[in-house]
């Protein structure tokens, strides 16, 4: 089972839409977002695509109640305070905006940890735990919007980036 991973959208709806379209084309079952949506209208891309969604709030989410209401109304989705732990596809998954907000023991209790905050795409392992930062869906800091696709059965991570002049600043 494949899941799409996003973080740090920072209101860049066209990039979020393009990343989610690529994820859906690859057969993801759900998209997990690790916070910093910023405004409720950022959910528009996911509403249009009707993608199943689970996410947490980040530090730059100025209207959490508006985001929560928009996610519920548009997608029947829940957004949670960070960190949030849940089971999906037989795996314990922890979603947190800033990984520094979670104690090392909490990380070890999960097979998958998804985080954002740094805007840097990376994957590492600690013991049996895979830790993934999909990078920045907005592309504001590093100039290339990014996300990731995680295959839960193999723990393989594929990073996806939007390249080309339309995504550069």
Protein Blocks (a to p, Z undefined) as FASTA:
>chain_A
ZZdddehklopaklmmmmmmmmmmnopabdcdeejnlpaklmmmmmmnopacdddddfkl
mblmlmmmmmmmmnopacddddddddeehiacdddfblmlpcfklmmmpfbdcdehjopa
cdddehjbccddebjfklmmnopacdddddfklopacddddedjklpZZ
